[in-house]
């Protein structure tokens, strides 16, 4: 029994070199915890510590609400 893959929108903010940044990532995952882990791994790949990141929103979105063309194309293939 395979779990259904959904699209998650994860928004947050972080501080780097005394500047504040906001981000929004769209990821495909089976549950909220996996989506959060994937988004954090993407954001921290630019030499940023996880403790400096504050997640403000995690929600499930439809294909039409997704702005990331790569995620949209992957979701339409299935």
C-alpha positions as CSV (number, residue, x, y, z in Angstrom):
1,X,0.0,0.0,0.0
2,X,1.7,3.1,-1.2
3,X,1.2,6.5,0.4
4,X,-0.2,9.3,-1.7
5,X,2.3,12.0,-2.6
6,X,1.2,15.5,-2.0
7,X,2.6,19.0,-2.7
8,X,3.5,21.1,0.4
9,X,4.2,24.8,0.6
10,X,6.7,25.6,3.3
11,X,7.4,29.3,4.2
12,X,9.9,30.6,6.6
13,X,12.5,33.2,7.4
14,X,16.1,33.3,8.5
15,X,18.9,35.7,9.3
16,X,22.3,35.6,7.6
17,X,25.0,38.2,8.1
18,X,22.6,40.6,9.9
19,X,20.1,40.5,6.9
20,X,16.7,39.0,7.1
21,X,15.4,36.7,4.3
22,X,12.1,35.1,3.6
23,X,11.6,31.9,1.6
24,X,8.9,29.7,0.2
25,X,9.6,26.2,-1.0
26,X,7.3,23.7,-2.7
27,X,8.2,20.1,-2.1
28,X,6.6,16.7,-2.9
29,X,6.3,14.3,0.1
30,X,4.1,11.7,1.6
31,X,3.7,13.5,4.9
32,X,4.3,16.9,6.6
33,X,7.5,15.7,8.5
34,X,9.1,14.5,5.3
35,X,8.2,17.7,3.5
36,X,9.7,19.8,6.3
37,X,12.9,17.8,6.3
38,X,13.3,18.1,2.5
39,X,12.7,21.9,2.6
40,X,15.2,22.3,5.5
41,X,17.8,20.3,3.5
42,X,17.3,22.6,0.5
43,X,17.6,25.8,2.5
44,X,20.6,24.7,4.6
45,X,22.6,23.8,1.5
46,X,23.8,27.4,1.3
47,X,25.8,27.2,4.6
48,X,23.0,28.1,6.9
49,X,22.4,26.5,10.3
50,X,19.0,24.9,11.0
51,X,18.7,26.8,14.3
52,X,18.7,30.1,12.4
53,X,15.6,29.1,10.4
54,X,12.1,29.8,11.6
55,X,9.3,28.0,9.8
56,X,6.1,30.1,9.6
57,X,3.8,28.0,7.5
58,X,3.4,24.4,6.3
59,X,0.3,23.6,4.2
60,X,-0.8,21.2,1.5
61,X,-1.5,22.9,-1.9
62,X,-3.0,21.8,-5.2
63,X,-1.1,21.5,-8.5
64,X,-2.7,24.8,-9.6
65,X,-1.4,26.7,-6.6
66,X,2.2,25.5,-7.0
67,X,4.6,28.1,-8.6
68,X,7.5,25.7,-9.1
69,X,7.4,24.4,-12.6
70,X,9.5,21.4,-11.9
71,X,7.2,20.2,-9.1
72,X,4.2,20.8,-11.3
73,X,5.6,18.8,-14.2
74,X,6.5,15.9,-11.8
75,X,3.0,15.9,-10.4
76,X,1.3,15.9,-13.8
77,X,3.3,12.9,-15.0
78,X,1.7,10.6,-12.4
